[in-house]
Amino acid sequence: MGLGLGTLLLGGPTLGIFAAVVSPALDRTFGGNVAGIVGFCLAAAALILPVCALVAGILALRKGERSWVLWVGFVPAILACAFWAFMIVGEFLFPH
């Protein structure tokens, strides 16, 4: 459950707060491209975490787990993976 809920917390609000508050503060403090590197690492974690949560949910389903805890974590993982899949497909179909 924690992995799926962590996926939602890292994917949306954390990246938004980073872009609005932390990134300008890092640019003012350190200069250069420190905020870009940290932002890329956060985005990579936001991409990897839903995949891990999805795999963990699938493995739990195959083992016979059917509790509400599984679904509370698995449904956000499915939604986050679908979001990233649509984003990636959109980049290939309609490049900038």
N, C-alpha and C positions, 0 to 999 in steps of 0.2 A: 504494500500500500504506500509506503513512504517513497518508493522510487517513482511511482506514478504521480503522486502529489508533488514531489520535488520537481518533476518535469514541468508541471504547470507553473510553479513558483519561479523556476529559473527561466523558463521560456518567455514569459510575458512581462511581469512586473519588474523582475531584476534587470532585464536588458533595457527596459524603458527608463528605469531610474538611472542606470548607468549612462545611457545616452544623454539624458537631460541634466544630470547633476554631477556625476563622478567624472565623466569624460572631460568637460570643460575645466574642472578643478585640476585634473591630472595634467592637462595641457598647460595651464597657467603655472603650475608648480614645477614640472620637470621639462616642459617644452618638448620639441621633437615629436615623435610618433608613439610615445608610451601608451597613450589612451587607445590608439588604434590596435596595438598589440594586445592589450588587456581585453578590449572589446572583441577581438577575433577569438581569443581563448574562451571568453564567455559564450560566444556564438557556437564555437565548436562543442563546448560542453552541452549547450542547449540542443545541439543536433545529436550528440551521442547518447545522452541520457534517455530520451524517449525510445530509442532503439533498444537499449538495455532493458528498459521497463517492459517493452513489448515482448522481448524474448523471455524475460522472467515470467510474464503473465502467461505466455503460451506454454512454457514448461510446467507451470503450476496447473493449468487447465488439463494438460495431458496426464498429469499425475492424479487427477481426480479432485482437485481442490475446487469447491464451488461456493465458498463463503462470500459474504458481502464485502469482506476486507479485500479479497482479490478483485472484485469488480470496482471498488472505489479507487483502486490504484490502476487497474487495467484500462478502464474507459478513458481516463485522461491521457494515458500513454497512446491509445489508439488515435485520439483526437490530435495529439501533438505530432504523431508520425504522419497522419493524413495531411496536416498543415504543411509539414516539411516536404512531403511528397508532391503536393500541389505546387509549392514554391519552386522546387527543382524542375518539375515538368514545365512549369510556366517559363522558367529561364531558358530552357532548351527550345520551346515552341516560339516564344516571343523575346528574342535576345535584345539587349539594349543597343 
